[in-house]
């Protein structure tokens, strides 16, 4: 079946965000990454900051007390937590976008949310730790936390979030059509490979 959508899952610091945007630009289609935050904010009333936090922590909240009291109370009443509300809104928005247009969607469990569609090309981008550290420092700069610790914490939160909402392990090759090492291949080669596969599949089914 003709591919219309590319989902980009990635390790923190692997260059997946940059690759996703470049692929979309090269193919002449829209890339949804941070643009999704605005749509989710409109749909839920939550702030962008909370949504960004919830996207990597299934128990995200503004404070520990909030988690302890509000989330626990909601769970006892079998009601969705704020993080659940964000995920369900995100799921609905991603599905609507996939119905409407060709696009690239970066992260946000899009590979899982669109798993039943046959017109998706699911990609996972990973990289060597040294290159991840370098990218993170170049893009975000230094802070009080060592870069290795930043990577470990971010990876842990993403894996927990992904597993919580998908019942799958993050980064498992079986979840994707292609897995690319941006350290070994370079960002430009990753972009070219994804575009070439997308176009070849399109031409074969035209």
C-alpha positions in Angstrom: 0.0 0.0 0.0 1.2 3.5 -0.8 2.9 5.2 2.2 1.6 8.6 3.2 2.9 9.0 6.7 6.4 8.7 8.3 6.7 8.3 12.1 10.0 9.1 13.6 10.8 7.6 17.0 14.2 8.5 18.4 16.7 8.4 21.3 17.3 11.7 23.0 20.3 13.3 21.3 20.2 11.1 18.2 19.2 13.9 15.8 15.7 12.5 15.2 14.0 15.9 15.5 16.4 17.4 12.9 16.1 14.4 10.6 12.3 14.4 10.8 12.1 18.1 9.8 14.6 17.7 7.0 12.8 14.6 5.6 9.5 16.6 5.6 11.1 19.5 3.8 12.8 17.3 1.2 9.5 15.5 0.5 7.4 18.7 0.5 5.1 17.6 3.3 4.4 18.8 6.8 6.4 17.8 9.9 4.4 17.6 13.1 6.6 17.8 16.2 6.2 20.7 18.5 3.3 21.9 16.4 1.3 19.1 18.0 1.7 20.8 21.4 -0.5 23.7 20.3 -3.2 21.4 19.0 -3.1 19.3 22.2 -3.2 22.5 24.4 -6.2 23.7 22.5 -8.0 20.4 22.9 -7.3 19.9 26.6 -6.8 23.4 28.1 -3.4 22.3 29.7 -0.3 24.4 29.2 2.4 23.6 26.7 4.8 23.1 29.6 2.5 20.5 31.2 1.9 18.7 27.9 5.7 18.5 27.3 6.2 17.0 30.7 3.3 14.6 30.3 4.7 13.4 27.0 7.6 11.8 28.9 6.1 10.9 32.2 2.8 9.0 32.6 2.4 10.5 36.1 3.4 14.1 35.1 2.1 16.9 37.2 3.0 20.3 38.4 4.0 19.1 41.8 4.6 16.0 43.9 1.6 16.9 46.1 -0.6 17.1 42.9 0.5 13.6 42.0 -0.2 12.2 45.4 -3.6 13.7 45.9 -5.2 14.3 42.5 -3.8 11.4 40.5 -4.5 9.0 43.4 -8.0 10.2 43.8 -8.7 9.9 40.1 -7.3 6.4 40.0 -9.4 5.3 42.9 -12.5 6.6 41.0 -11.3 4.9 37.8 -11.1 8.3 36.1 -8.3 9.4 33.7 -5.4 11.4 35.2 -4.4 14.7 33.6 -1.5 12.8 31.8 -4.1 10.3 30.5 -6.2 13.2 29.2 -3.2 14.6 27.3 -2.4 11.2 25.8 -6.0 10.5 24.6 -6.2 14.0 23.1 -2.8 13.4 21.4 -4.0 10.1 20.1 -7.1 11.7 18.6 -5.2 14.5 17.0 -2.6 12.3 15.5 -5.2 10.0 14.0 -7.1 13.0 12.5 -3.8 14.4 10.9 -3.0 10.9 9.5 -6.5 10.8 7.8 -6.1 14.3 6.4 -2.6 14.6 4.9 0.8 13.2 4.1 3.2 14.1 6.9 6.0 13.3 9.2 5.2 12.9 12.9 8.0 12.9 15.4 7.6 11.0 18.6 4.5 11.0 20.8 4.0 7.3 20.4 2.8 7.9 16.8 4.2 4.6 15.7 1.9 2.8 18.2 -1.1 5.1 17.7 -1.1 4.5 14.0 -0.1 0.9 14.2 -3.1 -0.4 12.4 -2.6 1.8 9.3 -0.8 0.2 6.4 0.3 3.6 4.9 2.8 4.4 7.6 6.6 4.1 7.4 7.8 3.7 11.0 11.4 4.8 11.6 13.6 4.6 14.8 16.7 6.8 15.0 19.5 6.0 17.5 23.1 7.0 18.0 26.3 6.3 19.9 26.4 7.8 23.4 29.3 10.1 22.6 27.5 11.6 19.7 24.3 12.0 21.7 26.2 13.9 24.4 27.8 16.2 21.8 24.4 17.0 20.2 22.7 17.7 23.5 25.4 20.1 24.6 25.4 21.8 21.2 21.6 22.2 21.1 20.8 22.8 24.8 24.0 23.8 26.4 25.4 22.9 29.8 23.4 22.9 33.0 23.8 21.8 36.6 23.2 18.1 35.6 26.0 16.1 33.9 25.1 15.3 30.3 25.3 11.5 30.9 22.8 11.9 33.7 20.5 14.0 31.5 20.5 11.2 28.9 19.9 8.5 31.4 17.0 10.4 33.0 15.4 11.3 29.7 15.7 7.8 28.3 14.2 6.4 31.5 11.2 8.8 31.4 10.6 8.1 27.7 10.7 4.3 28.1 8.4 4.4 31.1 5.9 6.7 29.3 6.0 4.6 26.1 5.6 1.3 27.9 2.8 2.7 30.1 0.6 3.7 27.1 1.6 1.1 24.5 2.4 -2.1 26.5 5.5 -2.3 24.3 9.2 -1.7 24.9 10.6 1.5 23.5 13.3 1.0 20.8 12.5 -2.6 20.0 13.3 -3.2 16.2 10.1 -5.2 15.8 8.1 -1.9 16.3 9.6 -0.3 13.2 10.2 -0.8 9.5 13.7 0.6 9.7 16.2 1.5 12.5 19.0 3.9 11.6 22.2 4.7 13.5 22.8 8.4 12.9 26.3 8.1 14.3 27.4 5.5 11.7 25.4 6.8 8.8 25.3 10.6 9.5 22.2 12.7 9.5 22.2 13.4 5.7 22.4 9.7 4.9 19.5 9.0 7.3 17.5 11.7 5.6 18.3 10.3 2.1 17.5 6.7 3.1 14.1 7.6 4.6 13.2 9.7 1.6 14.3 7.1 -0.9 12.4 4.3 0.8 9.3 6.5 1.0 9.5 7.4 -2.7 10.3 3.9 -3.8 7.3 2.4 -2.0 5.2 5.2 -3.4 6.4 4.5 -7.0 5.9 0.8 -6.6 2.3 1.2 -5.6 1.4 4.1 -8.0 
